[in-house]
Amino acid sequence: MTQPAPRRTCTKCGEAKLLRAFGPGTAHVCHTCKDRVKHNAMLLRTYGITGDEYDAILVAQNGCCSVCGKAGTGSKRWLSVDHDHKTKRVRGLLHAACNRLLGYARDDPQRLRSAAAYLETPPAHNVLPLEHVVLVQRDSRPWRPPVDYFARAARRVQKRADPTKAHEDDLAAQRIYNRARYAADPVAARAKALVWRTANREAVIARQRARRADPVYRAKEAAYERARYVQRSGLVQ
């Protein structure tokens, strides 16, 4: 016989809920009540209304958005508070998209009526034939690099003579390699990227060897090592 899942009573709403409805540890307030407390604080801080007033407006709207008539679900269950930007008075509760629609229309009722009339009787239908459809569709083909994409990228990186750019060169090679993964021919693209990265790495190693062969650089490096040894050992020259 299976044991019932353990439950815990929320001290805010008084309901017995599963443990996953609470936070980690021994929390006694469920996630729903925590979200409501945060939402009520935001309402009072931003719009000057309480959570009870928000619920009263929602009941007056039958729990739905005043524009589209649909209720909020999931992570967007809280409807946005719409207010008049001139009088600063709250007008109702709307979906975020519906609220943005009013903002794009500059809160102009005549503009919204004209938009509704435009959707109901588009003027182009009186000019174009009925069988006309839009032929231009979004190109869904995978990204294809140009023929000389990798050669041009290699030339740009090889122009950098400063050895401190080696890390940036590696990042550039990694970006080219990632783009090549989504090319039409992944095998050939990865091979080109690998050849380019190998050649670039050889150039970096050659610059490092040239620096080590420089007597001035070697003297600076020796002085730096002596300073580090003195600092670690606590010796005083």
N, C-alpha and C positions, 0 to 999 in steps of 0.2 A: 504494500500500500504506500503510495507516494505521499510524502510529507507536504503540507501546504507551504507555499513560499512565504518567507518571513516578511512581515509588514511593520510599519512604523507610523505612528499618528503624528500628523503635522500640528504643531502648536498654533499655527496661524489660522488654518481653515478647519481643523478638527477632523480631517478625513484620514482614514487608515490607508496608506499607499505602500507599494512595493519599495524596497530599499533603493532601487535605481532611480526613484523619483526624488531622492535626496542627494545632497552632495557627499563627498568622501568624509569618512570619519563618523562622528556621532551627531551630525547636523539634524535638527528637529524641525526645520522649515523646508518645505518642498520647493522644487525649482519654479513651479507655477506661481506660488506666493511671492518668491523672490523677484520674479519678473514683474509681477503686478506692483510690488512696492517701488521698483525702479521706474516703471512706467508712470505711476501716480506722481512720483517726485518730479519727473520730466514734465508732466502736464502742468503741475502747479508752478514750476520754475519758468516754463516757456510761455504757456497760454493763460495762466492764472485761473485754471479750473481744477476741481478736485476729481478724484477717481469716481465718486458717486455721480457727479455731474456728467462725466464722460459716459458712464453706464446709462444714465437717463437719456442722453442724446441718442445713444445706440439703440435703446428700446424704442424711442420715438421713430427711428428709421427702420424698425423691424429687423435690426441686427445686420443691415446690409448697407452698401455704399449708396449714397443718394444719387449718384450719376449713373452707374451701370447696374445697380440693383443686385450685386453679388456680395456675398459675405467673404470676409478674410479667412484664409486657411493657412495652416502650416506655420512657417516662420513669419509670415506676414498677416497673422491673425489680428494684429492691432491696426485699425484703420487710422489714417492720418487725419489730424485736426486741420480743417480748412478755415481760414479767417480772411476777412477783408483787410487788404493792406492800407486802405485809406482810413477807415473807421476803427481798425484794430479789433473788430468784434468777431467772435467765433460764429461761423455760418453752419458748420456741420462736420460730418466724418466721411472721408473719401478714401478710396485706394490711392496709393502713391502716384500711379499713372494717371488716374483721373484728376488728381490735384495738380499734377504738372500740366495736364491739358488746359485747365483754366488759366494757369500761369502763362502758357504759350499764347493763349488767346487774349491776354491782358485784361482778363475779367470783363470782356466786352460781350454782352448777350447777343448783339447784332452780328458780331463776327462768328459766333457759334451757330446762329441760325443760318447764316450764309453758308457755313461749312456743311451743315446738315442738308441744305437744299442742293449744294454742289454734289454731295454723295448720292442723293436720290436721283438727280437728273444731271449727269455729267455732260458738259457741252460738247465734248469730243464725240460722243455717240451720235450726234446729229450730223457729223461731218464724215467720220470714218465708217466703212461698211461693217456689218455685223460680224463677218468672219475674221475681222482683223484682231490679231493677238500680238502681244509683245514677244518678239523673237530673241531679244538679248537676254541671256541668262547668265548667272554667275558662273565663272569658269571654275569647275571642280577638278581640273587636272592637277597632278602633283607639281610641286615646284621643280623647275629644270634649270640648272646653272648654265650660264653662257659658255660658249666653247672655250674662251680664254679666261674664265673666272678664276681658276686656281693659279694660272700663270700671272695674272695681274695682281692677285693677292700676294703671291710670293715676291714679286718685284717691289710692292709697297713695303713689305716687311724688311727685305734685304737692303733697302735704302737707309735703314736706321743703323748708323755706325756706333751708336752709344751702347756699350755692353749692359748698361742698366735697363735697357729695354727688353732684355731677354725674357722676363716674366710676361710682359705685354705680348711678346711674340708667341709665347706658349698659349696665352689666352686667345689670340687671333687664330692660331692653328686649331684650337679646340672648337671655336665657333665655326670654322670652315668644316671641320669634321662632323659637327652636329647637323649642319645644313646638308651635308652630303648624305647623311643617313636617310633623308627624305627625298632624295633625288629619284629620278625614274629608274636608273640603273644603280642600285645600292652597292653592288660589288665593285664596279668600275670606279664609282665615286669615292668609296672608301680607300681603294688602292691609290687613287690620285692624291687624296688627302694624306695618306700615310707616306707617300713619296715626298710630298712637300714638307711634312713635318720632319722627316729624317734629314732632308737637305738643310732645313732651317736650323735644326739642332746641331748639325755639323758646323755651320757657320758660327753659332754661339760658342761652341767648344773651341773653335779656332781663335776667336777673339779673346777668350779667357786665357788660352795658352800664350797669346801674344802679350797680354798684360803681365803674366807671370814671368815672362822672359825680360821684361823691362826692369833695369836695375833700380830705378826710382820707385817703381811700384813695390819691388821686393823689399827695399829699405823701409818704406812706409808700413808694409805688412809685418816686418820683423819688429818695428817699434810698437805697433799695435799689440802684437802677441806679448811683448815684454810688459807693456802696461797692464794687460789682462792678468798676467801671472802675478805681478806685484799687487794688484787689487785683490786677487783671490787669496794670496798667501798672507796678506797684511804686512808685507815687508816695506821698508822705507829706504829709498836709495840715498 
